[in-house]
Amino acid sequence: MNDEKISVDNRDYVGALASGLEVLSAFDVQHKKMTLSEVAQITGMDRAKARRLLLTLHALGYIAKDGREFRLTPKVLRLGYAFNASNDHLDVVQHYLQSVTSELGESCSLSILDNDEIIYLVRSSAAHRLMSINITPGTRLPAAYTSMGRVLLAQLSAAEQKDWLARAQLLEHTDNSIVDKNRFVNMLKDVKQQGFCVVDQELELGLRSIAVPVFDYQGKLLGAANISTNSLRVSMQSLIDKYLPALQDAAKSITAHAK
């Protein structure tokens, strides 16, 4: 089999499986427990369909039921463990991200693109907390307003970027947020050309980050790595002069050792 994706109207597409995974994905930090009505609303399914899927996942042990509320069980960790076990390079990534944190005292992460969001795969956390939410592997953030997201979007082809922007919503999280799509496209061109991206307080005030793409030894894109910091503590000049070289060195080391 090749890596070509099939469309939803393809006869090999299993809609029930896709819907079940959609229900599992509906549970997150903001929705740790949900009622049937809440699951139906978030997924856009009718209550009858959502109920059947929830009860099936409950029977399989992936979802627990507490009164009217549903929640994920530890069994879902098997899916994440299988991913980690089949991606040996993540241990290499963790090692070099931790070296950046040790050197600079800042959090360092690697993420991949998933439609309109990035998913954190590896995280080396600093002692201080930067965001209003606790970021761990599996955390999702809007790709448009994170340095890692923009680096990953910049790696897409022009056609892929056009399709992405056609469906994307550019929201004003802060006064600094880019909401004009033409400006966003030009920004992605600059990111691709310079090989890194800085996002300054566009997602949260005070949050400043810098990211670079990370490839394996064959040139395959593994994701994007970033350093996140506080705008009051680290200047833009320091971010470029000190933090960027450390991040680029880590990315090169990952490339050399990610087999």
Long-range contacts (C-beta under 8 A, 24 or more apart in sequence): 16-53, 19-43, 19-45, 19-49, 19-53, 20-53, 20-56, 20-57, 23-50, 23-53, 23-54, 23-57, 24-57, 24-62, 24-63, 24-72, 24-76, 27-71, 27-72, 28-140, 29-133, 29-134, 29-139, 32-71, 33-66, 33-69, 33-70, 33-71, 34-69, 34-70, 34-71, 35-68, 35-69, 35-70, 36-68, 36-70, 39-70, 80-137, 80-138, 88-259, 89-216, 89-222, 89-254, 89-258, 89-259, 90-121, 90-122, 92-254, 92-257, 92-258, 93-121, 93-122, 93-214, 93-222, 93-225, 93-254, 93-258, 94-122, 94-124, 96-250, 96-253, 96-254, 97-122, 97-123, 97-124, 97-225, 97-250, 98-124, 99-250, 100-124, 100-227, 100-246, 100-247, 100-250, 101-125, 101-126, 103-246, 104-227, 104-242, 104-243, 104-246, 106-227, 106-228, 106-229, 106-234, 106-243, 107-135, 107-227, 107-228, 107-229, 108-225, 108-226, 108-227, 108-228, 108-247, 108-250, 109-135, 109-148, 109-225, 109-226, 109-228, 110-148, 110-214, 110-222, 110-223, 110-224, 110-225, 110-226, 111-146, 111-148, 111-149, 111-152, 111-223, 111-224, 111-226, 112-152, 112-222, 112-223, 112-224, 113-143, 113-149, 113-152, 113-153, 114-140, 116-142, 116-143, 116-144, 116-164, 116-167, 116-168, 116-169, 117-141, 117-142, 117-143, 117-149, 118-142, 118-143, 118-146, 118-148, 118-149, 118-152, 118-224, 121-223, 128-230, 130-206, 130-207, 130-228, 130-229, 130-230, 131-204, 131-207, 131-228, 132-204, 141-203, 142-171, 142-173, 142-203, 144-168, 144-170, 144-171, 144-178, 144-184, 145-171, 145-173, 145-177, 145-199, 145-202, 145-203, 146-199, 146-203, 146-209, 146-211, 146-226, 147-197, 147-198, 147-199, 147-209, 147-210, 147-211, 147-224, 147-226, 147-228, 148-209, 148-211, 148-223, 148-224, 148-225, 148-226, 149-224, 150-187, 150-188, 150-191, 150-197, 150-199, 150-211, 151-191, 151-196, 151-197, 151-211, 151-212, 151-213, 151-224, 151-226, 152-213, 152-221, 152-223, 152-224, 153-188, 153-191, 154-188, 154-189, 154-191, 154-192, 154-197, 154-213, 155-192, 155-213, 155-221, 161-185, 161-188, 173-202, 173-203, 173-204, 174-201, 174-202, 174-203, 174-204, 174-205, 176-200, 176-201, 176-202, 177-202, 177-203, 178-202, 196-244, 196-247, 196-248, 198-236, 198-239, 198-240, 200-231, 200-236, 201-231, 206-230, 206-231, 206-232, 207-231, 208-234, 208-236, 208-239, 210-239, 210-240, 210-243, 210-244, 210-247, 211-247, 212-244, 212-247, 212-248, 212-251, 213-251, 214-251, 214-254, 214-255, 215-251, 215-255, 216-254, 216-255, 216-258, 216-259, 217-255, 217-256, 217-257, 217-258, 217-259, 222-254, 222-258, 225-250, 225-251, 225-254
